[in-house]
Amino acid sequence: MLRLASTSPRRHHLLREAGIEFVAVSPEVEESLPARGDPHRVAAHNARLKAMSVACDAGDLVLAADTVVALGDRLLGKPEGPEQAQAMLRSLGGTTHRVVTGVALRTPRSCEVRSVETQVTMRSLSEQEIEAYVASGESGGKAGSYAVQETADRFVTAMEGPYDNVVGLPIDTVREMLARARAQGA
């Protein structure tokens, strides 16, 4: 059985859309995000912590993920409120930034962790656009304060890397990890 250590509706949707059966469980871990650092290391570390927080019995696999938005070495997680969401969007407008998702797949014997990066170019945003977007509620609970799968796609002018990674779960990477774990008898 695959246990998804996530309450994210976006991750649930991506797995269902890919035809991957799972049971969702809430990870028992506090997410931490330093203000600066290596987004690959931070996202991978948080994904591993989430995977390790969920019971993994014989025959089980635990999948966990963590997404971080990086502007240079500055790391942006989920906004704590509307003011922080607006500040994040102001800083991302007119830039190319990185969206990095750490993915951890735990078996009863091991835990494989990988990270995937997508570069996202966002056009400059007006104050009115930022205020209206934050007021819509879409920015809440999203790394970097935007949801490309909803209406924030209108802000994005280019993307290099997997789209589903920006949504929160790089499905091709998940498939590869699952295939490898199952081939090894997990």
Beta strands, then each sheet from edge to edge (+ up, - down):
strand 1: 2-5
strand 2: 23-25
strand 3: 61-71
strand 4: 74-76
strand 5: 96-106
strand 6: 111-122
strand 7: 156-160
sheet 1: 2+ 1+ 3+ 4-
sheet 2: 2+ 1+ 3+ 5- 6+ 7-
end
